[in-house]
């Protein structure tokens, strides 16, 4: 059932499923409370941020990746 939903959503939108679809699938499959998806997402984000903080403590500085935009320059309106 979930696989059919993902296939149909992909077909209709042209987009690949993201974490929201995975969380909705977990909530549906395991009959979790309606707010369980938010709790799982928030917990995962918190753990990820903590991991980044610990990584930066090990190098003794804030890690700031540098990037450069290489796309088309937007026109001013």
N, C-alpha and C positions, 0 to 999 in steps of 0.2 A: 504494500500500500504506500509506504513512504517513498520507495523507489519510483513508483508511478507518478507521485506528486512532484518529485524532483525533476523527472523527465518532462512532465507537462509544463512546469514552471520554466524550465530551461527553454523549451520549445516556444512558449508564448512570449517570453521576454528576450530571448537571445543571450541571457546572462547565465553564468555559472553560479551554482548555489554558494552561499557564504556561511559564516558561522551561525547566523540567525536560523537558517534552515536546519542545520545540525542540532541546534538547541531545541528547536520546535519538534524535531523528530524524537529526541530523547524524552522530552516532556510527554509527547503523545504515546510513545512506545511503553514507557514505564508508568504512565498514568500519574504523573507528578502534579503537584499544585500549579496553578496558573502562573504564579510568580517565580517558579523554580528556574526558568530560563534566565531571568535577570540575575538571580542569586549566583548561578553558575558562571555567567559572564563576568559579573563584578568580581567574583573570587579569582577567576583566571587572570583578569586584568591586574588585580592587586598583587598576585604572585609574580606576574611578569614584571611589574614595576619594582617590586622588591628585589628580584633577581638582577635587574639593571643597576639598582642602587648598590647592591653588594659587589657587583662587577666593578663599578666605578671606585668603590672603596679600595679594592685591590690594586688599582693603578694610581690611586692618590690624586685623581683629577676628574673633572666632569668630562665625559666622552661626548663630543659633539661632532657627529659625522658631517662632513661637508658634501654638498651636492650642487650641481649646476643644472639649471633648466635648459633643455636643448630643443624644446618644442617651438612652435610658431608663436611669435610675439603677438599678444592680443591687441586688437585695434581699439583705440580710445573712441568712446561714443559721446 
